[in-house]
Amino acid sequence: MACVPLAAGALAAAAALVLLSRRRRPRLPTSVILQDVGEVAVTSESSGSNRVVTLDWEQVFGKLQAKIPFSSGVIARNGTVYISGTIGLEPPAGRPPAIVKGGPRSETVRIWQILEAMLHACGAGLEHVCMVHVFLVGFTPESFAEMNAGYLEFWGERPLPCRITVGCSALALGATVEIDVVASL
């Protein structure tokens, strides 16, 4: 009889582990609001045990020459959200995609506007961001200070997530900043 409570306890622990590993995924929106663009359509599809989420790139960036996975998100089975590298593209205006003017500060603010919309598309928010990777072309004290100023301008008084900033030689479309994020639901 002494084995029965132990077996029942082990069974309960195993059931709890199964339930924790199968977190309910958030209900994803069909659209999100992006500053300076308005309402943007959201699509999602299964890929193995993950859910791939994208914004309507044409609405966000204008007509791209090829399918480029800017602002794509993946929601892993365990509730981790990965959002691919995002650059500070201007809202579409009937011309080819272009980087916002103003350098690293302006690019960083625009990137975070796009990332925030992408987080919402994945059922998350800025409060869920736990890791940020920043890629900065021509990493100098001046370019870092500009990027950091835009970063702090966007985040304001909110708690800042962990961040790594690395220098690189070039980014897509001539951007000077690219940011990807990891979030946890």
Backbone as CSV, one residue per row, in Angstrom:
resi,resn,N_x,N_y,N_z,CA_x,CA_y,CA_z,C_x,C_y,C_z
1,MET,0.812,-1.208,0.000,0.000,0.000,0.000,0.845,1.256,0.000
2,ALA,2.036,1.200,0.542,2.893,2.373,0.592,3.314,2.808,-0.800
3,CYS,3.307,1.907,-1.767,3.710,2.232,-3.135,2.634,2.997,-3.880
4,VAL,1.398,2.842,-3.512,0.308,3.492,-4.229,0.403,5.006,-4.163
5,PRO,0.594,5.647,-2.984,0.726,7.105,-2.974,1.925,7.589,-3.780
6,LEU,3.029,6.860,-3.714,4.196,7.251,-4.479,3.913,7.179,-5.968
7,ALA,3.264,6.117,-6.418,2.927,5.975,-7.837,1.941,7.059,-8.260
8,ALA,0.983,7.345,-7.415,0.012,8.387,-7.741,0.705,9.750,-7.823
9,GLY,1.666,9.990,-6.932,2.411,11.247,-6.960,3.248,11.370,-8.220
10,ALA,3.884,10.272,-8.627,4.691,10.282,-9.855,3.806,10.492,-11.064
11,LEU,2.639,9.887,-11.052,1.700,10.056,-12.159,1.220,11.504,-12.246
12,ALA,0.938,12.107,-11.119,0.510,13.504,-11.106,1.620,14.420,-11.603
13,ALA,2.874,14.136,-11.214,4.006,14.952,-11.670,4.186,14.819,-13.178
14,ALA,4.041,13.601,-13.690,4.168,13.381,-15.136,3.060,14.118,-15.888
15,ALA,1.859,14.075,-15.368,0.744,14.780,-16.007,0.980,16.280,-16.008
16,ALA,1.515,16.803,-14.932,1.813,18.242,-14.860,2.862,18.627,-15.889
17,LEU,3.887,17.788,-16.060,4.908,18.063,-17.069,4.325,18.073,-18.471
18,VAL,3.433,17.143,-18.751,2.793,17.097,-20.070,1.976,18.361,-20.296
19,LEU,1.221,18.771,-19.292,0.408,19.976,-19.428,1.273,21.214,-19.620
20,LEU,2.377,21.313,-18.897,3.264,22.465,-19.053,3.906,22.501,-20.429
21,SER,4.214,21.327,-20.989,4.853,21.307,-22.299,3.861,21.591,-23.417
22,ARG,2.594,21.550,-23.109,1.567,21.814,-24.124,0.790,23.077,-23.788
23,ARG,1.513,24.139,-23.581,0.863,25.417,-23.288,-0.118,25.767,-24.394
24,ARG,-1.180,26.369,-23.979,-2.133,26.853,-24.982,-1.514,28.021,-25.714
25,ARG,-1.579,27.956,-27.000,-1.067,29.067,-27.803,-2.098,30.180,-27.795
26,PRO,-1.616,31.399,-27.831,-2.570,32.515,-27.821,-3.382,32.537,-29.107
27,ARG,-4.562,33.070,-29.008,-5.384,33.272,-30.202,-4.742,34.432,-30.964
28,LEU,-4.393,34.191,-32.215,-3.684,35.205,-32.987,-4.663,36.120,-33.705
29,PRO,-4.340,37.392,-33.774,-5.225,38.340,-34.464,-5.141,38.160,-35.979
30,THR,-6.151,38.645,-36.685,-6.124,38.609,-38.158,-5.504,39.893,-38.709
31,SER,-5.336,40.886,-37.833,-4.678,42.128,-38.244,-4.126,42.827,-37.002
32,VAL,-3.172,43.715,-37.225,-2.588,44.541,-36.162,-2.465,45.966,-36.690
33,ILE,-2.257,46.897,-35.797,-2.057,48.293,-36.191,-0.565,48.598,-36.157
34,LEU,-0.067,49.172,-37.235,1.332,49.594,-37.327,1.354,51.100,-37.542
35,GLN,2.092,51.788,-36.683,2.187,53.242,-36.778,2.615,53.666,-38.177
36,ASP,1.975,54.686,-38.704,2.219,55.275,-40.023,1.765,54.391,-41.181
37,VAL,1.183,53.232,-40.890,0.663,52.353,-41.940,-0.819,52.105,-41.723
38,GLY,-1.219,51.856,-40.467,-2.602,51.534,-40.152,-2.759,50.042,-39.939
39,GLU,-3.935,49.532,-40.305,-4.237,48.116,-40.097,-3.497,47.264,-41.120
40,VAL,-2.810,46.225,-40.619,-2.015,45.336,-41.455,-2.487,43.908,-41.237
41,ALA,-2.714,43.183,-42.319,-3.160,41.793,-42.236,-2.076,40.896,-41.658
42,VAL,-2.502,39.886,-40.886,-1.617,38.904,-40.279,-1.990,37.531,-40.823
43,THR,-0.987,36.752,-41.212,-1.234,35.367,-41.610,-0.404,34.458,-40.712
44,SER,-0.892,33.243,-40.512,-0.132,32.270,-39.731,-0.416,30.881,-40.278
45,GLU,0.591,30.024,-40.148,0.437,28.644,-40.597,1.330,27.747,-39.756
46,SER,0.953,26.489,-39.663,1.743,25.524,-38.911,2.938,25.077,-39.729
47,SER,4.030,24.836,-39.005,5.240,24.268,-39.595,5.815,23.326,-38.543
48,GLY,5.511,22.055,-38.656,5.874,21.107,-37.604,5.117,21.458,-36.339
49,SER,5.828,21.572,-35.221,5.170,21.931,-33.964,5.183,23.445,-33.737
50,ASN,5.681,24.204,-34.713,5.744,25.658,-34.605,4.615,26.319,-35.375
51,ARG,4.410,27.585,-35.087,3.450,28.404,-35.818,4.228,29.573,-36.416
52,VAL,4.177,29.730,-37.738,4.867,30.813,-38.435,3.871,31.949,-38.643
53,VAL,4.258,33.157,-38.257,3.364,34.321,-38.317,4.047,35.402,-39.150
54,THR,3.297,35.994,-40.073,3.858,37.084,-40.879,2.836,38.214,-41.015
55,LEU,3.373,39.392,-41.199,2.555,40.546,-41.554,2.481,40.591,-43.073
56,ASP,1.490,41.282,-43.607,1.405,41.470,-45.061,2.538,42.406,-45.457
57,TRP,3.622,41.823,-45.981,4.822,42.605,-46.279,4.554,43.764,-47.215
58,GLU,3.676,43.558,-48.182,3.421,44.641,-49.138,2.784,45.840,-48.450
59,GLN,1.906,45.578,-47.473,1.307,46.671,-46.717,2.347,47.399,-45.864
60,VAL,3.317,46.647,-45.343,4.306,47.214,-44.425,5.440,47.893,-45.170
61,PHE,5.954,47.230,-46.223,7.170,47.682,-46.878,6.986,48.150,-48.305
62,GLY,5.846,47.878,-48.906,5.679,48.147,-50.324,6.078,46.917,-51.126
63,LYS,6.144,47.055,-52.417,6.453,45.938,-53.302,7.935,45.579,-53.219
64,LEU,8.230,44.378,-52.717,9.599,43.895,-52.630,9.938,43.092,-53.880
65,GLN,11.216,43.081,-54.239,11.644,42.355,-55.428,11.542,40.856,-55.245
66,ALA,11.668,40.395,-54.030,11.604,38.964,-53.735,11.000,38.785,-52.350
67,LYS,10.565,37.568,-52.069,10.031,37.261,-50.744,11.195,37.250,-49.753
68,ILE,11.218,38.214,-48.862,12.276,38.349,-47.873,11.616,38.253,-46.497
69,PRO,12.134,37.405,-45.620,11.444,37.191,-44.335,11.703,38.258,-43.278
70,PHE,11.550,39.532,-43.645,11.602,40.575,-42.627,10.380,40.393,-41.731
71,SER,10.559,40.638,-40.456,9.452,40.621,-39.509,8.641,39.346,-39.549
72,SER,9.272,38.223,-39.799,8.589,36.945,-39.670,8.729,36.497,-38.233
73,GLY,7.710,35.865,-37.733,7.763,35.365,-36.372,7.475,33.884,-36.335
74,VAL,8.046,33.212,-35.355,7.760,31.810,-35.114,7.406,31.674,-33.649
75,ILE,6.292,31.020,-33.399,5.903,30.704,-32.030,6.208,29.224,-31.843
76,ALA,7.192,28.924,-31.017,7.560,27.538,-30.752,6.538,26.899,-29.823
77,ARG,6.539,25.604,-29.820,5.586,24.850,-28.998,5.655,25.247,-27.531
78,ASN,6.853,25.599,-27.053,7.015,25.942,-25.639,6.630,27.389,-25.309
79,GLY,6.130,28.142,-26.295,5.699,29.513,-26.047,6.769,30.560,-26.297
80,THR,7.921,30.137,-26.788,8.963,31.100,-27.133,8.654,31.698,-28.497
81,VAL,8.772,33.010,-28.606,8.517,33.722,-29.863,9.855,34.238,-30.384
82,TYR,10.135,33.911,-31.640,11.352,34.385,-32.296,10.917,35.286,-33.450
83,ILE,11.423,36.507,-33.490,11.102,37.402,-34.600,12.395,37.715,-35.333
84,SER,12.360,37.459,-36.633,13.565,37.599,-37.449,14.025,39.045,-37.518
85,GLY,15.245,39.203,-38.021,15.830,40.526,-38.146,14.922,41.480,-38.900
86,THR,14.793,42.670,-38.369,13.914,43.685,-38.929,14.721,44.965,-39.133
87,ILE,14.506,45.598,-40.272,15.186,46.859,-40.568,14.154,47.978,-40.631
88,GLY,14.624,49.204,-40.557,13.744,50.376,-40.477,13.289,50.889,-41.827
89,LEU,12.413,50.138,-42.477,11.890,50.570,-43.771,10.786,51.592,-43.607
90,GLU,10.781,52.572,-44.508,9.717,53.570,-44.538,8.392,52.901,-44.872
91,PRO,7.290,53.499,-44.442,5.988,52.993,-44.879,5.888,53.102,-46.404
92,PRO,5.165,52.187,-47.038,5.081,52.217,-48.504,4.435,53.507,-48.993
93,ALA,4.954,54.011,-50.096,4.423,55.250,-50.672,4.460,55.159,-52.192
94,GLY,4.259,53.952,-52.729,4.247,53.779,-54.168,5.617,53.832,-54.815
95,ARG,6.648,53.699,-54.009,8.016,53.690,-54.542,8.717,52.451,-53.985
96,PRO,9.882,52.123,-54.517,10.601,50.964,-53.972,10.880,51.136,-52.483
97,PRO,10.976,50.035,-51.747,11.262,50.126,-50.315,12.538,50.915,-50.044
98,ALA,12.497,51.734,-49.007,13.646,52.561,-48.641,13.768,52.621,-47.122
99,ILE,14.981,52.799,-46.659,15.245,52.942,-45.226,14.825,54.343,-44.789
100,VAL,14.241,54.445,-43.578,13.857,55.760,-43.062,15.089,56.652,-42.990
101,LYS,14.876,57.915,-43.210,15.976,58.878,-43.151,16.250,59.266,-41.704
102,GLY,17.472,59.673,-41.422,17.804,60.140,-40.083,18.846,59.308,-39.364
103,GLY,19.301,58.212,-39.972,20.374,57.432,-39.375,19.916,56.442,-38.319
104,PRO,20.870,55.944,-37.532,20.586,54.877,-36.577,19.454,55.169,-35.590
105,ARG,19.342,56.403,-35.146,18.272,56.727,-34.182,16.899,56.529,-34.816
106,SER,16.671,57.116,-35.973,15.377,56.997,-36.655,15.093,55.562,-37.060
107,GLU,16.114,54.871,-37.558,15.930,53.473,-37.951,15.517,52.616,-36.758
108,THR,16.164,52.838,-35.613,15.868,52.042,-34.426,14.435,52.258,-33.954
109,VAL,13.966,53.497,-33.938,12.578,53.770,-33.534,11.612,53.066,-34.491
110,ARG,11.856,53.168,-35.807,10.965,52.529,-36.787,10.988,51.009,-36.642
111,ILE,12.174,50.463,-36.426,12.275,49.011,-36.234,11.405,48.569,-35.073
112,TRP,11.491,49.291,-33.962,10.690,48.897,-32.796,9.200,49.054,-33.050
113,GLN,8.793,50.014,-33.853,7.373,50.122,-34.209,6.928,48.864,-34.956
114,ILE,7.760,48.416,-35.896,7.443,47.204,-36.659,7.476,45.976,-35.755
115,LEU,8.510,45.878,-34.908,8.610,44.728,-34.008,7.433,44.659,-33.036
116,GLU,7.001,45.803,-32.542,5.852,45.810,-31.624,4.614,45.253,-32.323
117,ALA,4.380,45.662,-33.573,3.240,45.135,-34.326,3.407,43.628,-34.538
118,MET,4.619,43.191,-34.830,4.870,41.773,-35.045,4.670,40.978,-33.762
119,LEU,5.106,41.519,-32.631,4.857,40.862,-31.349,3.361,40.697,-31.111
120,HIS,2.581,41.746,-31.382,1.128,41.657,-31.216,0.550,40.594,-32.149
121,ALA,1.094,40.488,-33.361,0.628,39.466,-34.307,0.876,38.063,-33.764
122,CYS,1.897,37.912,-32.928,2.243,36.616,-32.324,1.556,36.411,-30.975
123,GLY,0.676,37.325,-30.584,-0.016,37.189,-29.307,0.814,37.641,-28.124
124,ALA,1.853,38.421,-28.373,2.748,38.888,-27.313,2.782,40.408,-27.299
125,GLY,3.583,40.956,-26.422,3.766,42.401,-26.334,5.194,42.695,-25.929
126,LEU,5.518,43.945,-25.812,6.875,44.336,-25.428,7.270,43.753,-24.077
127,GLU,6.302,43.580,-23.194,6.596,43.040,-21.861,7.060,41.582,-21.913
128,HIS,6.858,40.921,-23.034,7.277,39.531,-23.189,8.689,39.387,-23.756
129,VAL,9.277,40.489,-24.227,10.607,40.424,-24.843,11.641,40.127,-23.760
130,CYS,12.447,39.098,-23.995,13.477,38.749,-23.015,14.891,38.883,-23.564
131,MET,15.052,38.924,-24.898,16.389,39.054,-25.476,16.307,39.813,-26.788
132,VAL,17.242,40.728,-26.978,17.312,41.550,-28.184,18.710,41.446,-28.759
133,HIS,18.784,41.263,-30.082,20.073,41.273,-30.782,20.055,42.459,-31.742
134,VAL,21.012,43.346,-31.593,21.116,44.524,-32.455,22.369,44.384,-33.308
135,PHE,22.221,44.595,-34.598,23.338,44.592,-35.535,23.510,46.017,-36.033
136,LEU,24.709,46.544,-35.921,24.971,47.949,-36.203,26.138,48.073,-37.183
137,VAL,25.869,48.668,-38.338,26.909,48.870,-39.350,27.860,49.960,-38.872
138,GLY,29.161,49.731,-39.087,30.149,50.755,-38.728,30.098,51.088,-37.259
139,PHE,30.168,50.092,-36.416,30.037,50.255,-34.972,31.088,51.240,-34.461
140,THR,30.657,52.465,-34.214,31.510,53.500,-33.625,30.811,54.011,-32.371
141,PRO,31.518,54.718,-31.521,30.840,55.295,-30.353,29.669,56.193,-30.762
142,GLU,29.827,56.920,-31.873,28.758,57.825,-32.323,27.539,57.046,-32.836
143,SER,27.776,56.014,-33.664,26.643,55.260,-34.205,25.949,54.472,-33.096
144,PHE,26.724,53.961,-32.139,26.117,53.270,-31.003,25.260,54.238,-30.194
145,ALA,25.763,55.438,-29.938,25.014,56.432,-29.165,23.708,56.801,-29.869
146,GLU,23.750,56.943,-31.205,22.530,57.259,-31.957,21.520,56.122,-31.869
147,MET,21.989,54.878,-32.083,21.100,53.727,-32.003,20.509,53.626,-30.605
148,ASN,21.361,53.775,-29.589,20.901,53.669,-28.209,19.887,54.759,-27.869
149,ALA,20.078,55.954,-28.409,19.117,57.044,-28.174,17.747,56.680,-28.744
150,GLY,17.713,56.120,-29.946,16.449,55.680,-30.532,15.821,54.544,-29.749
151,TYR,16.649,53.635,-29.277,16.198,52.499,-28.467,15.517,53.001,-27.203
152,LEU,16.211,53.902,-26.492,15.662,54.441,-25.244,14.452,55.331,-25.500
153,GLU,14.444,56.054,-26.610,13.284,56.879,-26.972,12.047,55.999,-27.116
154,PHE,12.201,54.875,-27.804,11.049,53.999,-28.003,10.619,53.339,-26.690
155,TRP,11.564,52.796,-25.933,11.221,52.050,-24.728,10.750,52.945,-23.593
156,GLY,11.177,54.199,-23.567,10.726,55.111,-22.520,11.039,54.582,-21.129
157,GLU,10.042,54.587,-20.264,10.218,54.158,-18.868,10.017,52.662,-18.668
158,ARG,9.673,51.947,-19.722,9.457,50.499,-19.583,10.768,49.804,-19.210
159,PRO,10.684,48.667,-18.513,11.904,47.902,-18.219,12.551,47.426,-19.522
160,LEU,13.870,47.513,-19.581,14.588,47.120,-20.783,14.941,45.633,-20.744
161,PRO,14.740,44.922,-21.859,15.146,43.515,-21.911,16.658,43.401,-22.088
162,CYS,17.183,42.197,-21.930,18.604,41.943,-22.194,18.897,42.289,-23.646
163,ARG,20.117,42.756,-23.908,20.462,43.159,-25.270,21.926,42.885,-25.554
164,ILE,22.173,42.448,-26.771,23.527,42.324,-27.301,23.580,43.213,-28.526
165,THR,24.635,44.014,-28.655,24.836,44.835,-29.849,26.168,44.446,-30.457
166,VAL,26.139,44.113,-31.748,27.367,43.737,-32.446,27.521,44.582,-33.702
167,GLY,28.752,44.807,-34.069,29.044,45.533,-35.295,29.040,44.594,-36.490
168,CYS,28.710,45.135,-37.653,28.736,44.352,-38.887,29.122,45.281,-40.035
169,SER,29.426,44.684,-41.183,29.921,45.502,-42.300,28.808,46.014,-43.201
170,ALA,27.682,45.313,-43.289,26.584,45.757,-44.160,25.293,45.048,-43.766
171,LEU,24.171,45.686,-44.100,22.851,45.106,-43.865,21.998,45.289,-45.119
172,ALA,20.893,44.585,-45.183,19.997,44.628,-46.341,19.543,46.053,-46.642
173,LEU,19.442,46.353,-47.909,18.924,47.616,-48.426,19.643,48.856,-47.895
174,GLY,20.854,48.682,-47.407,21.625,49.818,-46.928,21.277,50.274,-45.527
175,ALA,20.555,49.452,-44.778,20.215,49.802,-43.396,21.484,49.909,-42.561
176,THR,21.414,50.685,-41.482,22.538,50.747,-40.547,22.234,49.991,-39.260
177,VAL,20.951,49.622,-39.045,20.548,48.892,-37.841,19.600,47.766,-38.241
178,GLU,19.777,46.622,-37.619,18.832,45.508,-37.739,18.664,44.917,-36.352
179,ILE,17.424,44.558,-36.005,17.139,44.035,-34.673,16.279,42.788,-34.798
180,ASP,16.632,41.743,-34.034,15.736,40.596,-33.887,15.472,40.405,-32.403
181,VAL,14.368,39.736,-32.079,13.999,39.573,-30.678,13.558,38.143,-30.376
182,VAL,13.693,37.812,-29.089,13.164,36.574,-28.545,12.234,36.998,-27.413
183,ALA,11.030,36.432,-27.408,10.047,36.745,-26.374,9.506,35.443,-25.792
184,SER,8.909,35.527,-24.655,8.357,34.347,-24.001,6.928,34.628,-23.572
185,LEU,6.019,33.790,-24.039,4.608,33.968,-23.688,4.323,33.401,-22.316
